Amino acid sequence: MIYLDHAATSWPKAPPVFEAMKEACCQVGGNPGRGGHEMGLEAGRRILAARQQVAELLGVGATRIVFTKNTTEALNLALFGILKPGDRVVTSSVEHNSVLRPLAALEKRGVEVEVLPAPGGRLDLDALAQALKKETRLVVLSHASNVTGDIIPLAEVAELVRSSGALFLADIAQSLGYLPVKLGELPVDLAAFPGHKGLLGPLGTGGLYIRSGIVLEPLIYGGTGSYSDSVEQPEILPDRYESGTPNLPGILGLGAAAEFVRNHGSEIAEKSLALAQEFRQRLSELEKVKIYGPEKLAVPLISVNFGQEASEEVARVLSEFFQIAVRGGLHCAPLAHRTIGTETQGTVRFSFGYGNTQEDVEAAYKAAVQICLQL
C-alpha cells in the first residue's frame, strides 16, 4: 500500500517511537506520581523528559505543555476552559469540527460565536480586523487548513489579535512538523497540537500549550498524583489539567518522536513538500482534475476532484485497484467544503510525509491518469 494520508495520521512513525513505547511497557511500567518506588519514579522522570522534548521543539517552557489524547481534547480544554456565557469568540469558515462542534455547544450556553468568511479557503484578514473591533474574548484559527492546505500568516494574525486585547488559540494540527512553529517567539496564547501527524508520534497523543498567566477551568477533575491531601484541583501546571493515569507508552513515544523531528524535521518537511508540489504540478496537467487550494504549497497536502465523481468513490478505487491510501469526503470540515463549493462532492485528499518517495508520486500520477480515462 502506498500511504498518502499523512494529514489524517503519519505512517510509518519515527523509528525511535517503537523502542520508547516498548521500554514504557517492558522496562518502566510504573504509574508516575502514584508511588515512591523506583518504577513509579522512573515513569515520572521519563514523562518529564518527554515533556521537555516537546517543549524544546516548540520553544517554550516544559511546564507550559499539557499532554492530551489528541488535538480535539486540547481544543476542548482551551475553549471550555476560557469561554463563559456572554463571551464572544471569533473563528473562520475553514475550521475543523474539533473547533466548530465545541463552539456550537458553547453557543447554546450563551457564548456569542462569529464565523468569518474565508473566500476560496483563505482567511480574510480585513474581516478579522473588523471583527476584533467588537468586544472579543478569544480568536481560534487553524494555522493550516486540513482541506485546502491554505495557511494563515501566524505571526501577523497573532499580533493583530494581541493588539485587540483578545486571546489567540492556534490549531496547529496540520502545520506542526512541516512548518517551523516556535510558540515562545510568537504572541500565541494557546496552541493545540497532535502527536501523531507531523510529529510522527503515536496515535492517541497530543497536547495544549498554555502561555504563562492564563488559567483555564479544567475539563476533567481528579487524581493527579500531587496534593493528595486536598479535594481541590491543584493550581500548578501541568497537574491541573492532567488528571488520571497518563498514557505512559504514548507520551514516551511522543517524546522520542519530538526529538527525532527536532533533529531531522527540516529534511523530512522539505522532502515531503517537494514530492507534494511535484504531484500537484503533474495533476494540474490533467484536464478532468480540479485542484483546490494554493498553487504553491506550504504544507504537503492537495485536495482534488475527478470530474463529477464522488470523492469517496475515487478514494475507494485508489485503495482497491491501485493500493493507494488517500482520504475522500468532507474531512470533518463541512464549512470548509461549503466555502470552496464542495459540500456535496467532497474532495480527494492526497497528503505526503515521512517515508514517501519519488516512486509514490509516479504511481499516484499514473493512477490519476487511469481514473481520468474512465470518466
N, C-alpha and C positions, 0 to 999 in steps of 0.2 A: 504493500500500500504506500502510495506517495502522499505524505501528510502535508496538506496546505490549509490547515485550520488552526494556525497558531493564535489567531485572535480569540479563539474560544479557550484553548489551553495549549501550552507549548508541549512539543514532543519531538525527540526524546528530551528528558530532563538533563540538567547539567551532571556530568559524571560524578562529582563528589557527593551528590544528593543521596545516592543509593547507600554509600558507605555510612554517611551520617545517620540516616534513618535506621540502618541495621544496628549501628552502635547504640542508638537510643533504646532499641528493643532488646538487644542481646547483652550489652555491657553496662549501660547506665541504669535503666529500669525503674528507679525510684520516683516518687511523686514530689516534685520540687516544692519546698516550703512546708511540707507535711511530715516532717520528721527530722530528728537530729542525726540520724545515721548517715554513713558515708554515701550510700546510693542516692538518698534524697538530696544531700548536699551537692553531690556531683551533678545531679539533674538541674539543680538551681544554677550552678556555675555554667553549665552548657547553655541554658536558656539565656543567661546574661550575655554570654559570648555571641550567641546568635543575634540578640537584640543589638549588640554593638556593631556587628557586621552590617545589618540592615541600616542602622543609623549612620554609619560611616558612608555607605553608598549614597544616602540622601543628604549628607552633610549637616546632620542635626545631632543633638544630644540623645543618648540612648534612652533616657527616661521619658523622652517625648514620643517614643514609639510604643503603641499599644497593639498587641497581637490580636487578630480576629480570625474567623474561619474563612473569610473572603472579603472582597470589596463591598459586597452588598451589606454585610453586617457592619462594616466600618462606616458606610454611608448612613445606615440607620442609627448607629450610635451618635454620629455627629448631628444629624437632622433632628432626632427626637431629644437629643441632649441639649440643644440650643433653643429650638423654636417653641414658643408658648402661644396660647390664644392671644390674638391681637397683633402678633408679629407679622412682618412682611418679608417674603423671600422671593428672589428673582432667579429664574433658570432659563433654559433655552429649549427650542423645539427639536433639538437633536440629541436629547439626553436618553440614557438607558432607563429601562423600567426600575432599576435599582435606585434611581433618583425619583422618577415620576410616581411610582406607587407609594413610597413613603410620603411624598408631598401631597398626594391625593388623600391619604389618610389624615394627614395633619390639617388639610384644608377643611375636612369635616369637623375638626376640633376647634376651628376658628382662626387658623393661620391663613393670611392672605397670600396667594401664590400668583405671580405674574410669569407667564411663559413668553420669552422674547422670540421674535422671528429669526430664522437662520436661512435666508434665501439660498437655495442650491446646496444647503448643508453648511454654510459658513455664517458664523455669528456676526450680527450687525452691531459693531462697536458703538455707533452713534445711538442706536436704540438702547444699548446698555447704559450709556452715559445719561440718556434721558430718564431711564428708569431709576437711576441712582439719585435723581434729584428729589425723589419722594423719600419718606421715612422707610428705610430698608434695614432689616436686621442681618440678613445673610444673602449671599450670592453663591449659587452652586452650579458649576460648569465642568464639563469634561474637557481635558486637555486635548484629546484626540477622539474623534468620532469612531465608534465601532462599526459604523455602516459605510461611511464615505472615506474615512481616513483624514478628513479635514482637521486641522489643528487651530487652536486659538493662540494668540501671542501671550503666553502665560505671564511673563513679567509685566507686560503693558496692562493686561486685564487686572492683575493683582494690585498694581499701583493705582489704577483707576478706582477699584473697589476700596482700597485702603484710604484714599483721599476723601471718599464719601463718608467714611466713618462706619461702614458696614464690615462684616466679616466675610472672608472668602474661603469657601470649601472647594478644593480641586479634586476631581475624579481623574486619577492618572492611570487608570486600568490599562489603557491601550498605548500609553506612551512610555511608561517606566520600563527600562531595559533597551529601548530603541532611541529615545531622546534623552539627553542629559537633564536630570531634574534634581538640582541642588536646592532643596527646600530652605536650607539655612541661609541662602543668599537671596531669597525671594520674600516679598511681603504676603506670603500664603499663610493663612491661619490654621487651616486643617487640610489634610490630603489623605484620601482613601486609595489603597492600592492592593493588588492581588500578589500572592507569592508565586502563582502557578502559570503566569503568562510570560511576559518578557523577562522576568527574573529567573525563569527555568526551574522553579521550585515545585514542591508537591501540591496537588490539588487539596482543597480544604485549608489553605493558608492565606493570610493577608494581614493587613494592618491599617492603623489610622495614626497619622502624625498630628499631634496637638501642640500648637505653639504655646510657649510659656505664658502664663497669665490667663489662659482660657480654661474655664471649669465647666464640664458637661454634667448633666444628670446621667448617672449610669443607665445603661439599657438593661443590665442584669445585676441583681444584688446577690451576695452570698459569700462563701468562704474564699479567702484569698491566701491563706497560709500566714497572714500577718495580722497583728492587732486582734487576736482571737478572743481577748477578754472583753471586747465590745460588740454590741449588736448593731452598731452603726457602721456603715460602709466606710472604709479608710479614705482619707483625703489624698494620700500620696499616690503618685503615678509610678509605674503603670498599674499598681494593685487595684486602684479604684475601679478600673474598667476591665479587669481580667479575673472575674470571679469563677470559681470552679477549677477542676483539674485541667491543666493545659494540654494541648496536643503536642506532647514531647517529641515524637518522631517527626511530625510535620514541621515543627518550629526548628528543630536541629537541621532538617533537610533544607529549610528556607535559609537558615544562616549560612550553610555551605553554598547554596546557590548564589546568595548575595555576594559572598567572597569571590566566587567564580566570575560573576558578572563584573565586579569591580576590576578584576584582572584581565578579562577577555571581552567584556561587553562591547567595547568600541568596534572591535573586529567583527563580532557577531552581527551587530547592528548594521555596519557598513555593508557586509556581505548580503544580509537579508534584504536590505533596501535596494541594492544593486540588482539582485535577482528579480524582485518585485517590479522595479522600474522597467527592466528589460521585458518582462512578461506583459506589462501594461502597454508598452510600445508596440509589441507584436500583436496584441489583441486589437489595438486601435486600427490595424490594417484590415481587420475583418469587417465586412460591410454589415453583417447581421448582428454584430455585438455592440451593445450600447454600454458605455463606461460612465460611472458616476464618480464624483469626487475630483480632486485636483489632478492636473496633468503631471506636475512634478510632485512626487510622493514625499511625505515627511515621515510616514510610518509604512511598513511593508504590507499594505492591505489594499485590495482592489475589489470593488463591487461592480458587477456587470449583470446584464440580461442578454439572453439569446432570443432575438425576435420577440414573439409574444408568449413564449413557453413559460410555464410556471417555474419559478426558481427552485422549488423543492424537487420538481421532476428532473430538472437538469442536474441538480446535486445527486439525485438517486442514480441517474445514468452514469455520471462521472465515477461514482463509487462502484456500481455493479459491473459496468463494462470496461472501465479504464483503470480501476483500482486507484482512484484519486479522491482523497478526503477533502471536502470543502463544506461550507455551510450555506444552505439555502433558506429563504424565508424572510422573516421580519427582524431577526436578530435581537429580540427582546427590546426593540426600539421603535414602537409603532408611530410615534410622532415624527421621528426622523424620516421614516419612509413616506409619511404623508407630506412632509416638507419637500422631498425630492420627487414626489409623484409616483411612488412605487408601492403604495399601501395595499394594492390588490395583488400585484405580481411578486412583490418582494425583490430580493436580489440574490445572485450567486456571489458569495464572498470567497475570494482566494487570499490567503494570508500566509506569508513566508516567515521563516525563522531559522533557529539553530538546527543544523542538520540538513537543510535543503541544499540542493546542488544545481549546477547548470543543466544536468540531465533531467531534473524535475521540471525546469522551465520548458525544455524541449517536449517532454511527454505531455505536459498540460496544454501547451500550444497545439500539438497535434490532435489532442482530444477535442479542443475547442473547434478546430477546423472540421473534424468529423461531425461534430454536432451541428455546425452551421450547414454542412452539406445535406443534412437530413431535414432541415427546416423548409 
